[in-house]
Amino acid sequence: MAIHLADYDAKWPDMFDAEAQRLRALLDGVAIRIDHVGSTAVSGLAAKPVIDIQVSVARLHPTEPYQRPMESLGYRYTTTPVAFFHKPSTWPHTHHVHVREAGSHDEWRMLAFRDWLRVHASDRLAYEALKRALASATDADTVENRIRYSEAKTDFVREIERRAQSSG
């Protein structure tokens, strides 16, 4: 089964808002900010129907101040391919949460990429074309294939991050 990309859904921001409210309630005093990131945060962009959320914290370690509350909401912590949370525990996921240290380059990267695509239609269209080509050629049945799909977008993403950094 190929990776499923859905046309942009105007419900995605509302889905983020609902989940962000739950996260804020559980992570009060831990989360410095909670942002909608990833393709579902970019109006008009096709995406896997997975709400990506970035939670910024003062320190990544120890993980317990945010890991236990996240698990109580049904999130599963994984380190493959990188550390993040997802729910449900089985594929397909509906939500991914990326915990980043506030003020870090990793926090900036996610926000810069999202913001760039929101205002640069030609890059948004090019990214969507790349995603569609990769998705149609990728079998989503294994974690390894889903990782390859993500990794195949890396050069494009890094180029946008480079442009965002040099422009601003």
URZI-V409837 format. One record per pair of residues at least 4 apart in sequence whose C-alpha atoms are under 8 Angstrom apart, sorted by the first residue. I is the first residue (numbers start at 1). J is the second residue. If there is no record, write none. Layout:
BEGIN
i j
I J
I J
END
This chain:
BEGIN
i j
1 138
1 139
1 140
1 141
2 135
2 136
2 137
2 138
2 139
2 140
3 48
3 135
3 136
3 138
3 139
3 140
3 146
4 48
4 49
4 135
5 46
5 47
5 48
5 49
5 132
5 135
6 46
6 47
6 48
6 49
7 44
7 45
7 46
7 47
8 40
8 43
8 44
8 45
8 46
8 47
9 40
10 14
10 43
11 15
12 16
12 40
12 41
12 51
13 17
13 36
13 40
13 41
14 18
15 19
15 51
16 20
16 36
16 51
16 53
17 21
18 22
19 23
20 24
20 34
20 35
20 53
21 25
22 26
23 27
23 70
24 28
24 31
24 34
26 69
26 70
27 31
27 65
27 66
27 69
30 57
30 58
30 65
30 66
31 55
31 56
31 57
31 58
32 55
32 56
32 57
32 58
32 102
33 55
33 56
33 57
34 53
34 54
34 55
34 56
35 53
35 54
35 55
36 40
36 41
36 51
36 52
36 53
36 54
37 41
37 51
37 52
37 53
37 54
37 110
37 111
37 114
38 42
38 51
38 52
38 53
38 110
38 114
39 45
39 46
39 47
39 48
39 52
39 114
40 45
40 46
40 47
40 48
40 49
40 50
40 51
40 52
41 51
41 52
41 114
42 114
42 117
42 118
43 118
45 124
45 125
45 128
46 128
49 94
50 93
50 94
50 95
50 96
51 94
51 95
51 96
52 95
52 96
52 97
52 98
53 95
53 96
53 97
53 98
54 97
54 98
54 99
54 100
54 107
54 110
55 97
55 98
55 99
55 100
56 99
56 100
56 101
56 102
56 107
57 99
57 100
57 101
57 102
58 101
58 102
59 101
59 102
60 99
60 100
60 101
63 67
64 68
65 69
66 70
67 71
67 77
68 72
69 73
70 74
70 75
70 76
70 85
71 75
71 76
71 77
74 87
74 88
74 89
75 85
75 86
75 87
75 88
75 89
76 85
76 86
76 87
76 88
76 89
77 83
77 84
77 85
77 86
78 82
78 83
78 84
78 85
78 86
79 83
79 84
81 147
83 98
84 96
84 97
84 98
84 99
85 96
85 97
85 98
86 93
86 94
86 95
86 96
86 97
87 93
87 94
87 95
87 96
88 92
88 93
88 94
88 95
89 93
100 104
100 106
100 107
101 106
101 107
102 107
103 107
103 108
104 108
105 109
106 110
107 111
108 112
109 113
109 161
110 114
111 115
112 116
112 161
112 164
113 117
113 157
113 160
113 161
113 164
114 118
115 119
116 120
116 160
116 164
117 121
117 123
117 124
118 124
120 124
121 125
122 126
123 127
124 128
125 129
126 130
127 131
127 156
128 132
129 133
130 134
130 153
131 135
131 153
132 136
133 137
134 138
134 149
134 152
135 139
135 149
138 145
138 146
138 149
139 145
139 146
140 145
140 146
141 145
141 146
142 146
143 147
144 148
145 149
146 150
147 151
148 152
149 153
150 154
153 157
154 158
155 159
156 160
157 161
158 162
159 163
160 164
161 165
162 166
163 167
164 168
END
